[in-house]
Amino acid sequence: MAGVLLAFEGLDQSGKQTQAGLLHDRLTAAGHRIRLLSFPDYETAIGRELQQALQGGRHYGPDVMQLLYVANRYERKPDLLAGLGAGEILICDRYVASSVAYGEAQGLDAGWLLDIQRFLPPPDLTILLDIDPATAVRRKAVGRDRYERDLDLLARVRQSYHRLAAGNGWVHLDGARDREAIAAEIFTAVARRLGRP
């Protein structure tokens, strides 16, 4: 059986990691082989460079930053393809659309950002956990990286996510609600869209 790639998108603190973990546990309990992935992957060489940049140790323009984010995903492409070929369900905390939303919010061309990622395996389902920037700040008041501190940027990122969700059939959920209610809707959407579990 072919594998499935599920992508969680949204602003930082929208609940992506939490919901990915809850979905992982529920699908594992149902007998599926699941793997959780998170991008950026700070364990790779390019991931470590991204971490330096996000913490202020490197200074790159928006285009270079997005090229690094995309390259970080290509670093993991062999693992993604192997997992899908083995019939695993891959759950990604951020994926292709993050570069589109954040890059577009910084004036980059959305078409270019999609084009340079066209050789990555596409997600079978994308779930947007939607919160406003003020909610993100309330959930994490200190230790915010360079993107998390720019509320105007985050507002533009959110608008880009809304456009992407509307045009691509994503599951668009209010991420400010009770986490168990959100998890139930996600599980229903995964079962309905993919015919599983």
Buried (B, 14 or more C-beta within 10 A) or exposed (E): EEBBBBBBBBBBBBBBBBBBBBBBEBBEEEEBEBBBBBBBBBEBEBBBBBBBBBEEEBEBEBBEBBBBBBBBBBBBEEEBEEBBEEEBBBBBBBBBBBBBBBBBBBEBEBEBBBEBBEEBBEBBBBBBBBBBBEBBBEBEEEEBBEBBEBEEBBBBBBEBBBBBBEEEEBBBBEBBEEEEEBBEBBBEBBEEBEEEE
